[in-house]
Amino acid sequence: MRVTHTLLHGEDLARLVQREYVVAPPVTVSLLKRGFNDTYLVTDVEGGRRVLRVYNRGKYWIRSESDLHFELDLLDHLATAGLGVIRPYQRIVGGRLGQLTAPEGERCFALFTHAPGTPLHEGALTVEQWREFGSGIARMHLEMDRFLTHRDRYHLDERILVERPLASLAPYAGSGRAAADLAEIGKLGERLTAEIRRLRAIDGAYGIIHADLHRGNTHIDRDGRFVTFDFDHCGFGLRAYDLVALYRGPDSPEEDRHRWAAVLAGYQQVRPLSRSEVASFPVLAACRALWDIGDWLGAADRTGDAWVTDAVIAKLRADVGRADVPPEPASSAAPD
């Protein structure tokens, strides 16, 4: 009987951590989350906390161990530069990435610093704090420009953001309603693809990004310091895409719009976006809605696909339909 994915025992992982890292024993390991990876809380004898990630196999955006080294090297670079991100630990034998043998085959693992505080979606942040968070994203992008590596990583281009999700959804056109909705989404996808290509041509608009910067992937501590984690989806993409998980359109509640305005203003203070990039957020929001469904369908062998209903597809059509592709900006002396 073949195995797709197994959940490893905490006691065995505790022995692995004690063997692989300089951590005060005895160590306890407990499961935090199952998702695109298995994430565990590691607690040492003095109560110190760390986070162990055991990477899942068969992810569409990971081609080799080199991709994982890219993520860990990037985190180390950002942390060294003083940015608020988690940092990977060195193993005793050297290197940050290890391998273990599971029933389904070899799986990689890495140990990270623990992000203190609470997720941003749980706290009541002030406008000034949201502004500072936006500035932090901009500083992260500037530091990513300074990251030098011989390794490669995938690109969040039209293939990943549009074409792959549409192909993943095609088998779910089981009813007339779903087929019609998916056909319409496909037509809208052509417009999204054209806009992605146009935005990529803007100087400075494309580079390394976190790629999944929703409010659950950053914590804020008691002193108001932000710590961002889960760079598992990082790659090369549109810098504005890193902000789109926080974007809220004109039909959103007032509180959400004020939060978004503060984040964008903070970002612009440090790293200004072009007018075309600012105008592109509805398009990028549609791309993220597509990508999110395609991303989860990529893990359907582990998490299932019963959630893909006609209602889900109809909502996706509505979400993607809100993306009005902006017209070409008029010629002006102001920078694009």
Secondary structure, 3 states (H helix, E strand, C coil): CCCCCCCCCHHHHHHHHHHHCCCCCCCEEEEEEECCEEEEEEECCCCCEEEEEEECCCCCCCCCHHHHHHHHHHHHHHHHCCCCECCECCCCCCCCCEEEEECCEEEEEEEEECCCCEEHHHCCCCHHHHHHHHHHHHHHHHHHCCCCCCCCCCECCHHHHHHHHHHHHHHHCCCHHHHHHHHHHHHHHHHHHHHHHHHHCCCCCEEEECCCCCHHHEEECCCCCEEECCCCCCEEEEHHHHHHHHCCCCCCCHHHHHHHHHHHHHHHHHCCCCHHHHHCHHHHHHHHHHHHHHHHHCCHHHHCCCCCCHHHHHHHHHHHHCCCCCCCCCCCCCCC
